């Protein structure tokens, strides 16, 4: 579920470190200055697992592992793992999702499509 929504009033491409907006706006020059940053941009939907022993509880807890849905640079590929468990989205898509869901909204993440 969405445990917390962070960054509601921040501009597109705002940079976050430890869930705090840094005041920076992502750009190619900023990326060149900090090439090893794991860029968390625009908004954060901080997730909390609900399945005991799978994504909730000791050793696997999504919330305590700081797993988010967050924005990423537009230059980054989508659909392949590039993070430590987070779900990365295009920034404009994330703003739309952020505005549509409330805290406590249920989130279903699967490697399989729901479409048949």
N, C-alpha and C positions, 0 to 999 in steps of 0.2 A: 504494500500500500504506500501511498505518498505520505510520509511522516511529516515533512516540512517542505514548504515552498520558499525559496530564497532568491532575492534579486528582482522583485516585482517592478521596481521603479528605476532599474539601471538601464543604460543605453545598450543598444545592439552591440555585440562584441566586447562588452565589459569583461575584464579579466577578474577571476576569483582565485584566491589562495586560501585554503582552510575555511571555505565557505564565506569569506569576506571579500567584498569588492575592493580591489587595490587602487581604483581610480584610473587605471590604465585602460586603454581601448586597444584591442588586438590589431596589429598591422604587420606587414611583412618585415618592416624594420625592427619592430619589437621582437618578432620571432627570431630574427637574425641575432639580436642582442642576447637573447636567452634561448639558445637552441635546444636545451635539455628540459625545458618546462613541459609538463603535461597540461596542456591548455584546457581550462575549464571556463567556458564563456557564456555570457548572456543571461542565463537563468540556471537554477538548480532545483530539481525535484529530488529530494533526499528520500530514499526508499527504506522501508522496514519490511522484512520478511514476515510471513505468517505461518510457514510450515516448520514446525518444531523438528530440529535435527537436520533440516535441509537448508533453510535460509533464516532460521530463527533459533537463537540459543547459543550455547557455548561452542566456540570454534568455527561457527559458520554464519554468525549473525550479520545480515545485510546492513543494518543500521550501524552497528559497531565497526563494521568494515568500511564505512563511508562510501557506500555504493549509491550513485546518483544517476539520474537522467540529466544530461547537461549538454550545452552547446559546444561545438568544436570548430576549428578553423575550416572555412569553405574549401581549402586546398586538401584537406584530409580525406582519404577514401572512406566510403561507407560500406557496411555489410561485412566487414572483416574485423576480428578482434584486434583492438589497438590500445586497450586500457587494462586496468587491474580489476575489471568486473563492471565498470560503468557502462551505461548505454549512452552512446554519443548520437547527437542529432544535429541537423543543420539548424543554424540559429533562428531563422525566420519560422521554421516549422516548430521549434521548441517554444517560441513566444506564443504561437497559436495554441499549442497543447497546454502550456502553463496557464493561459487565460481561460481555458475550457474546464480544467479539473480543479477540484478542491482538495485541501488536505484531507487525508483519510480515504481518498479515492482508491479503489482497487486497481491494481496493475497486473496484467497477465503477460509474462515474458516467456516465449517459447522459441525453440529453434525451428518449429513447424508452423506453417501458415494456417490461419483459421479458415481461409478460403478453400473451397473444394472444387 
